[in-house]
């Protein structure tokens, strides 16, 4: 008798699960996958931007334009546009960063750049960094703890980099120098 009750309950439960699964549209699953990829790509872009000599303005403008285009194509409701613009823009920028890194030259180049500003790690800054100007844009370069003692006397930084597939340099090593 008890065995029959259990089987009826499991049949009802499985029927309820099937009803719920039938209500889920495949478009929602595709959007969920795209949004999940967008969140991952946002953090990937943040990491790649720190290692690439590219202007922030270029990254933001390209991300916003591509995010707008993809949002108008994929998303039909206006209330989700800002979220989808950021995530779809990150998805597109991640593809560009991946292409730049995948087709990078194997030849190392040394780039000597003058330091404009210095910021030593403190309660307000999360890490030591220097600000340089390269190709008419300003870029913050993070400095490892092992080189923090060189920040005071240094006027220049030598960046060891590989030229990427899209023409943007990928920084592999940073060294502070006096002259």
N, C-alpha and C positions, 0 to 999 in steps of 0.2 A: 504494500500500500504506500509506504513511504517512498519507494522507488518511483512510482508513478507521479507523485507530487513533485519530486525533484526534476523529472524530465519535462513536466509541464512548465515549471518555472524557467528552466533553461530554454525551452522553445519560445516562451513569451519574451524572454530577454534577448534571444538571438533575433526574433522578429522585430523587436524595438530597435536593436542596433542596426539591422538592415534598413528600417524605415529612416533612421537618422542619416545613414550613409547615402541613401537615395536622395535626400534633400541637399546634400553637399554637391555643388556644381563643380565640374572640372576646371572652370575658369578660376574659381577661388583657390583651388590647389595650385594652379600655375602661378597665380598672383602671390600666394604664400611662399612658394619656392623663389620667385623673383625678389620678393622683399627680404627673405632670408639671405639670399646672395648679395643683395644690396647692402645689408648691414655688415656682412663680412667684408665686402669690397670697400666700404667706408673706412674701416680700420686698416685694410691693406693699403689704401691710398694714403692714409695718414703716415704710415711707416715708409712707403716708397717716396713720398714727397720729401721727407727728411733726408733721404739718401740721394736725391736727384737735384741737379742744378737747373731748376725751372722756376719761373716766377709764380708767385701765388695768384696773381691776377690771371695768368694763362690757365691755371688749373681751375679756378673758380668760374671764369667765363665759359670755358669749354664744358665744364660740368653742368652749369645752369642751362646752357643752350641745349645740350643733349638730353638733360633731364626733362626740360619742357617739351621737347619733341616726343620723347618716349612716353611722357605722361599723357599728352593729348591723344596718342595712339592707343595706349593700353588702358588708362584709367578714364572712366566715363563720369565719375562723380566729382564735382568741384571741391568738395570738402577734404578730399584726400590728396590734392595736388601738391601742397608743400612737402609733405612726407614723401610722396613718390618722386618729386623732382630731385630731392636730395639723394634718395636711394638709387634711382635710375641714373642720375648724373655720376654717382660713385661707381656704379657698375660700368659705365662707359669709360670713365677715367681709369679704372682698374685695368681694363682691356688695353688702353693706351700705354699705361705704365708697364704692363706685362710684355707688350710688343717691344717697347724701348729696351727692356732688360733682356729679352730673349735674343734679340738681334744685335747685342752689344759687341763692339770690337774687342778683340783680345789684347790689343796694344794699349799699354798704360800710358797715360799722359800726366804730367805734373802741371798743376795750375797754381800760380802764386798770386794771391789776392791780399790786398791791404785790409787790415782790420779797422773798421769804423768805430764800433762800440764793443765793450766787453761787459758781461754780466756774470759774476761769480755766484755759485749756488748759495742761496739764502732761504729765509722763510717765505719770501715772495716769489722766488724763481725755483722751478723744480730741478734745474741742473745748470751747470756752467755752459755758457754759449758766447760766441762772438758773432758780430754782424759784419758781413762783407758786402761789397758791391761787385757784381759780375754781370756783364752784358746789359747794362742800364737797369738792373733791378737789384734790390737789396734782399739778402738771404741770411737767415740765422743758421749757424752751424753749431751743433752740440759738440762739446768738448768732453772727452773721457776724464775720469777722476785722476788717472795716472799723469795727465798733462796739465792739471789745474795749476801747479806751481809755476808753469811757464807763462801764464796769462798776463802777469804784471809786466814783464820786460818785452813781451812779443809785440811786434808791429805788423807782422805778416803771418799768413797761414799758407802752407803748401798742401794742396789737395791732390791726392793720387786718384785718378778717375779713368773710367773707360767711356768712350763715346757710345751712346746708345743707338738703337736702331732708328729712332725718330730724331736723332741729333742732340738729345739732351744728355749731359754727362752724368754718369752714375759714380758717386763718391765711394771709394773703397777704403781710403785711409786719410787721416787728417794729422798734420804735424805743425805745431806752432814754432815759429822761428823769429830771431831778432831782426835780421835784415834780409 
